[in-house]
Amino acid sequence: MNTKKTLLVGHVSEIVGPGQHLRDFLVAIPDTYIKVVFHPMLGTKLEETVVEQYSNMKKSKTVKNYKKKGETVVRLFRNALITIYEIATTCGKVDNYIGLDNFDTFPAIFFKGWKIKRVIYYGSDYADERFKNSIMNIVYRMVELVALRISDLVISNTKRAEERRISLGLNKRKSLVIPNGVDLGLIPRLKKRIIFDFVYLGTLSETHGVIELLHVFSKIAKSFRRVKLAFLGTGSKEEKIRTFVKENNLENRVYLLGRLEHDKALRFLVKNGGVGIASYNESEGWTKYASPLKVKEYLACGMPVIISSVPEISGDVRKYKLGYVYNSKRQLFEAMQKFSKNKNLIKTLSKNAKEYVEKFDWNLMYRENLLPFLK
């Protein structure tokens, strides 16, 4: 049997996302050679581009590490040059080239047909306005159009993102939706003992609505003296949260636990988490098209969710009774109040959560939707 060659290129962060899950799935396919080029995402603490090779389900070597240099334009351009070099120096023809965003997919245009057989644009997110700089947004949209045109398959993670790309000219016949999921095999089986009634997992930023969440919780804390909130993550609003907690004497009610390694975070959610919070707002354009990983992980860990109405998955939260959806601070307060009053509500909704998330296992979705195309 001929060994299939796949080149996976993406920008990733410390938080385990679609790129890492896809890499693990590809590596587990027999008779394949995989080259992985992971660049540090803008704003991440990762310091270098890492290039790895895998052969026949085993890591053969880490090829090289490129130190991170420059910001935004300079770094994106430099990363594109690194990608072009790694494509050119890959021995033989590449059967499948997978780019995890449009900038990662774009370099394939120089090799399509003679060096690369098939191009897959895995659009793990989308935004009409990606950057604050207007010129960069023009470049972003141009790169998006090129990626849609040169790709043999375009994967979106929500129906909203797919519909937007179709409106930009994507051929429906080469469009596929694979929502963000969860590796159910990584979820530990532990007895739950809820210590934190509410848990926020992820980046502590304005876009993620953490300040609004904190203000609402401070009101909940006045009425329910044993209720606790935990933040798992880091970000630009971390110091503001600490200051608010200290000024309002919430040190024994609000806990900033920092960013945990993925396996430890899942263990924490399963064992000690009550309700998961996904408090997205519309301060940045990508949230409308997002498929939040944290929501699937909350549900897989047996946690009902409280989610803003911004992401597409909020519709499923309503439909399948997975928690509560809110449109305002008042509705967020009311949702948190319901869980604080009725401790049995978590147990009731937890069953719905686990049943719902079974169809969103990464390996199942990739095996059914992506694997046939790779062959």
C-alpha positions as CSV (number, residue, x, y, z in Angstrom):
1,M,0.0,0.0,0.0
2,N,1.3,3.5,-0.9
3,T,1.9,5.8,2.0
4,K,-0.3,8.8,1.9
5,K,1.4,12.1,2.7
6,T,-0.5,14.9,4.5
7,L,0.7,18.3,5.5
8,L,-1.2,20.0,8.3
9,V,-0.5,23.8,8.8
10,G,-2.1,26.0,11.4
11,H,-1.8,28.8,13.9
12,V,-2.4,27.4,17.4
13,S,-2.4,28.6,21.0
14,E,-1.8,27.0,24.4
15,I,-5.4,26.0,24.5
16,V,-6.0,22.7,22.9
17,G,-8.2,23.2,19.8
18,P,-9.3,21.8,16.4
19,G,-5.7,21.8,15.2
20,Q,-4.3,19.5,17.9
21,H,-7.3,17.2,17.8
22,L,-7.0,16.9,14.0
23,R,-3.3,16.2,14.3
24,D,-4.0,13.4,16.7
25,F,-6.6,11.9,14.4
26,L,-4.4,12.0,11.4
27,V,-1.5,10.5,13.2
28,A,-3.6,7.5,14.1
29,I,-4.4,6.7,10.5
30,P,-2.3,3.6,9.3
31,D,0.1,3.9,6.3
32,T,0.4,7.7,6.5
33,Y,3.2,10.3,6.7
34,I,2.2,13.5,8.4
35,K,4.1,16.7,8.6
36,V,2.7,19.2,11.0
37,V,3.6,22.9,11.0
38,F,2.1,24.8,14.0
39,H,2.7,28.5,14.2
40,P,2.0,30.5,17.4
41,M,-1.3,32.3,17.1
42,L,-1.3,36.1,17.4
43,G,-1.5,37.1,21.0
44,T,-0.5,33.7,22.3
45,K,2.3,33.0,24.8
46,L,3.8,30.3,22.5
47,E,7.3,31.3,21.4
48,E,8.0,29.3,18.3
49,T,6.8,27.6,15.2
50,V,7.2,23.8,15.6
51,V,7.6,21.4,12.7
52,E,7.0,17.7,13.5
53,Q,6.9,14.6,11.4
54,Y,4.9,11.4,12.0
55,S,5.2,8.1,10.1
56,N,3.0,5.0,10.5
57,M,1.3,6.3,13.6
58,K,4.5,7.3,15.4
59,K,6.4,10.6,15.8
60,S,9.6,10.2,13.9
61,K,11.1,13.6,14.8
62,T,10.7,17.2,15.6
63,V,12.3,18.8,12.5
64,K,13.0,22.3,13.7
65,N,11.7,25.2,15.8
66,Y,11.5,28.7,14.4
67,K,11.6,31.5,17.1
68,K,8.6,33.9,17.0
69,K,9.5,37.3,15.6
70,G,7.5,40.4,14.8
71,E,3.8,41.2,15.3
72,T,0.7,40.8,13.1
73,V,1.8,41.7,9.5
74,V,5.4,40.8,9.9
75,R,4.7,37.6,11.7
76,L,2.0,36.4,9.3
77,F,4.2,37.1,6.3
78,R,7.2,35.3,8.0
79,N,5.0,32.4,8.9
80,A,3.8,32.1,5.3
81,L,7.4,32.0,4.1
82,I,8.1,29.2,6.6
83,T,5.1,27.3,5.4
84,I,6.2,27.7,1.7
85,Y,9.7,26.4,2.7
86,E,8.2,23.4,4.5
87,I,6.0,22.5,1.5
88,A,8.9,22.8,-0.9
89,T,11.2,20.7,1.2
90,T,8.7,17.9,1.8
91,C,9.9,14.8,-0.1
92,G,7.7,13.8,-3.0
93,K,4.1,14.9,-3.7
94,V,1.7,15.9,-0.9
95,D,-1.6,14.0,-1.2
96,N,-3.5,16.3,1.2
97,Y,-2.6,19.8,2.3
98,I,-4.8,21.1,5.2
99,G,-4.7,24.7,6.3
100,L,-6.4,25.6,9.6
101,D,-7.3,29.2,8.5
102,N,-7.2,31.1,5.3
103,F,-3.7,32.5,5.9
104,D,-2.5,28.9,6.4
105,T,-4.3,27.7,3.3
106,F,-3.0,30.5,1.0
107,P,0.6,29.2,0.5
108,A,-0.8,26.1,-1.3
109,I,-1.6,28.3,-4.3
110,F,2.0,28.1,-5.4
111,F,2.1,24.3,-5.3
112,K,-1.4,23.2,-6.3
113,G,-1.3,20.6,-9.1
114,W,2.4,19.9,-9.3
115,K,3.4,19.4,-5.6
116,I,0.1,19.3,-3.8
117,K,-2.7,17.0,-5.0
118,R,-5.6,18.2,-2.8
119,V,-6.1,21.3,-0.7
120,I,-8.4,21.4,2.3
121,Y,-9.3,24.7,3.9
122,Y,-10.3,23.9,7.5
123,G,-11.9,27.2,8.5
124,S,-12.1,26.7,12.2
125,D,-13.5,30.2,12.6
126,Y,-14.5,33.2,10.5
127,A,-15.0,37.0,10.9
128,D,-16.2,39.7,8.6
129,E,-13.8,42.1,10.4
130,R,-10.8,40.1,11.7
131,F,-8.4,43.0,12.5
132,K,-8.7,46.5,13.9
133,N,-6.6,47.7,11.0
134,S,-8.7,48.3,7.9
135,I,-5.9,47.5,5.5
136,M,-5.3,44.1,7.2
137,N,-9.1,43.4,6.9
138,I,-8.9,44.0,3.2
139,V,-6.0,41.6,3.0
140,Y,-7.9,39.1,5.1
141,R,-10.9,39.1,2.9
142,M,-8.7,38.8,-0.3
143,V,-6.9,35.8,1.3
144,E,-10.3,34.3,2.2
145,L,-11.5,34.5,-1.4
146,V,-8.3,32.9,-2.7
147,A,-8.6,30.1,-0.1
148,L,-12.2,29.4,-1.1
149,R,-11.2,29.3,-4.8
150,I,-8.1,27.0,-4.6
151,S,-9.5,24.5,-2.1
152,D,-11.0,21.1,-3.0
153,L,-12.8,21.0,0.3
154,V,-13.8,23.8,2.6
155,I,-14.8,22.9,6.2
156,S,-16.7,25.4,8.3
157,N,-17.5,24.8,12.0
158,T,-21.0,26.4,12.0
159,K,-23.8,26.7,9.5
160,R,-23.5,30.4,9.8
161,A,-19.9,30.4,8.7
162,E,-20.7,28.0,5.8
163,E,-23.6,30.2,4.6
164,R,-21.3,33.3,4.8
165,R,-18.6,31.6,2.7
166,I,-21.2,30.4,0.2
167,S,-22.3,34.1,-0.2
168,L,-18.7,34.9,-0.9
169,G,-18.6,32.4,-3.8
170,L,-17.9,29.0,-2.2
171,N,-19.3,26.2,-4.3
172,K,-21.8,24.3,-2.2
173,R,-20.5,21.0,-3.6
174,K,-17.2,21.4,-1.9
175,S,-18.5,22.7,1.4
176,L,-18.7,20.7,4.6
177,V,-19.7,21.5,8.2
178,I,-17.8,19.9,11.1
179,P,-18.6,21.6,14.3
180,N,-16.1,21.8,17.1
181,G,-16.3,18.8,19.3
182,V,-14.7,17.0,22.2
183,D,-12.5,13.9,22.5
184,L,-14.8,11.8,24.7
185,G,-12.0,9.3,25.4
186,L,-10.2,12.0,27.4
187,I,-13.1,12.7,29.7
188,P,-12.2,11.0,33.1
189,R,-14.8,9.0,35.0
190,L,-14.9,10.5,38.4
191,K,-17.6,11.0,41.1
192,K,-18.8,14.6,41.0
193,R,-18.5,16.7,44.2
194,I,-19.4,20.2,43.3
195,I,-17.1,22.8,44.9
196,F,-17.6,25.6,42.4
197,D,-21.2,26.3,41.4
198,F,-20.2,28.2,38.3
199,V,-17.1,27.8,36.2
200,Y,-15.7,29.9,33.4
201,L,-13.1,28.2,31.2
202,G,-11.1,30.1,28.7
203,T,-9.5,33.5,27.9
204,L,-10.2,36.3,30.3
205,S,-11.0,39.1,27.7
206,E,-13.6,41.7,26.9
207,T,-15.0,39.6,24.1
208,H,-15.6,36.7,26.4
209,G,-17.8,38.8,28.7
210,V,-15.9,38.0,31.9
211,I,-16.4,41.4,33.5
212,E,-20.1,41.4,32.9
213,L,-20.2,37.9,34.4
214,L,-18.2,39.0,37.4
215,H,-20.6,41.9,38.1
216,V,-23.7,39.7,37.8
217,F,-22.1,37.1,40.1
218,S,-21.3,39.7,42.8
219,K,-25.1,40.3,43.0
220,I,-25.8,36.5,43.2
221,A,-23.2,36.3,46.0
222,K,-25.1,38.7,48.2
223,S,-28.2,36.5,48.1
224,F,-26.6,33.1,48.2
225,R,-23.7,33.0,50.7
226,R,-22.2,29.6,49.7
227,V,-22.1,30.0,46.0
228,K,-18.7,30.1,44.3
229,L,-17.3,31.1,40.9
230,A,-14.0,29.8,39.4
231,F,-12.1,31.3,36.5
232,L,-9.9,28.8,34.6
233,G,-7.7,30.8,32.3
234,T,-5.6,33.9,31.8
235,G,-6.0,37.1,29.7
236,S,-6.1,40.8,29.5
237,K,-8.9,41.3,32.1
238,E,-7.2,39.1,34.7
239,E,-5.9,42.0,36.8
240,K,-9.2,43.9,36.5
241,I,-11.0,40.8,37.9
242,R,-8.5,40.5,40.8
243,T,-9.0,44.2,41.7
244,F,-12.8,43.9,41.6
245,V,-12.7,40.7,43.8
246,K,-10.5,42.5,46.4
247,E,-12.5,45.7,46.4
248,N,-15.8,43.8,46.9
249,N,-14.5,41.3,49.5
250,L,-15.1,38.3,47.2
251,E,-11.8,36.5,47.9
252,N,-13.7,33.4,49.3
253,R,-16.3,33.5,46.6
254,V,-14.4,34.1,43.3
255,Y,-11.3,32.1,42.5
256,L,-8.8,32.7,39.7
257,L,-7.1,29.4,39.2
258,G,-5.1,30.3,36.1
259,R,-4.7,28.2,32.9
260,L,-4.7,24.4,33.6
261,E,-3.2,21.8,31.3
262,H,-6.0,20.3,29.2
263,D,-6.2,17.0,31.1
264,K,-6.2,18.8,34.4
265,A,-8.9,21.2,33.3
266,L,-11.2,18.3,32.2
267,R,-10.6,16.5,35.5
268,F,-11.5,19.7,37.4
269,L,-14.7,20.2,35.4
270,V,-15.8,16.6,35.9
271,K,-15.1,16.4,39.6
272,N,-15.7,19.9,40.9
273,G,-17.7,21.9,38.3
274,G,-21.4,22.8,38.6
275,V,-22.5,25.0,35.7
276,G,-20.3,26.1,32.8
277,I,-20.4,29.7,31.6
278,A,-20.0,30.8,28.0
279,S,-20.4,34.6,28.2
280,Y,-19.6,35.8,24.6
281,N,-20.5,39.2,23.4
282,E,-20.4,40.9,20.0
283,S,-17.4,43.2,20.6
284,E,-15.5,41.2,17.9
285,G,-17.0,39.8,14.7
286,W,-15.8,36.2,15.1
287,T,-18.2,35.3,18.0
288,K,-21.2,35.3,15.7
289,Y,-19.7,32.5,13.7
290,A,-17.9,30.7,16.5
291,S,-18.4,27.1,17.6
292,P,-17.1,27.3,21.2
293,L,-15.0,24.4,22.3
294,K,-15.7,25.1,26.0
295,V,-19.4,24.4,25.6
296,K,-18.8,20.9,24.3
297,E,-16.3,20.3,27.0
298,Y,-18.7,21.5,29.7
299,L,-21.4,19.2,28.4
300,A,-19.1,16.2,28.1
301,C,-18.1,16.8,31.8
302,G,-21.8,16.6,32.8
303,M,-22.2,20.3,33.3
304,P,-25.2,22.2,32.0
305,V,-24.4,25.6,30.6
306,I,-25.4,29.3,30.7
307,I,-24.6,30.8,27.4
308,S,-25.2,34.2,25.7
309,S,-27.3,34.1,22.6
310,V,-24.4,35.2,20.3
311,P,-22.9,31.8,19.3
312,E,-24.9,29.5,17.0
313,I,-24.9,26.6,19.5
314,S,-27.1,28.7,21.9
315,G,-30.0,27.4,19.7
316,D,-29.2,23.9,20.7
317,V,-28.9,24.8,24.3
318,R,-32.5,25.9,24.2
319,K,-33.8,23.1,22.0
320,Y,-32.2,20.2,23.9
321,K,-32.6,21.7,27.4
322,L,-28.9,21.9,28.1
323,G,-29.1,25.0,30.3
324,Y,-30.1,28.6,29.8
325,V,-29.6,31.2,27.1
326,Y,-29.5,34.9,28.0
327,N,-29.6,38.2,26.0
328,S,-29.0,40.7,28.9
329,K,-27.4,41.0,32.3
330,R,-30.8,40.6,33.9
331,Q,-31.4,37.3,32.1
332,L,-27.8,36.1,33.1
333,F,-28.7,37.0,36.7
334,E,-32.0,35.0,36.5
335,A,-30.2,32.0,35.0
336,M,-27.6,31.9,37.7
337,Q,-30.3,32.5,40.3
338,K,-32.2,29.4,39.2
339,F,-29.2,27.2,39.6
340,S,-28.3,28.8,43.0
341,K,-31.9,28.2,44.3
342,N,-32.3,24.6,43.0
343,K,-29.3,22.4,43.4
344,N,-31.1,19.5,41.8
345,L,-31.3,21.4,38.5
346,I,-27.7,20.5,37.6
347,K,-28.4,16.8,38.0
348,T,-31.5,17.0,35.9
349,L,-29.9,18.8,33.0
350,S,-26.6,16.9,33.2
351,K,-28.3,13.8,31.6
352,N,-29.4,15.9,28.7
353,A,-25.8,17.3,28.3
354,K,-24.2,13.9,28.2
355,E,-26.7,12.5,25.7
356,Y,-26.4,15.5,23.4
357,V,-22.6,15.6,23.2
358,E,-22.1,11.9,22.2
359,K,-22.5,12.8,18.5
360,F,-19.8,15.5,18.7
361,D,-16.8,13.2,19.4
362,W,-13.9,14.5,17.3
363,N,-12.8,11.0,16.2
364,L,-16.4,10.1,15.2
365,M,-16.9,13.3,13.2
366,Y,-13.5,13.1,11.4
367,R,-14.0,9.4,10.6
368,E,-17.4,9.9,9.1
369,N,-16.9,13.2,7.3
370,L,-13.2,13.8,6.6
371,L,-11.5,10.4,6.3
372,P,-13.4,9.4,3.1
373,F,-12.1,12.5,1.4
374,L,-8.5,11.9,2.5
375,K,-8.5,8.5,0.9
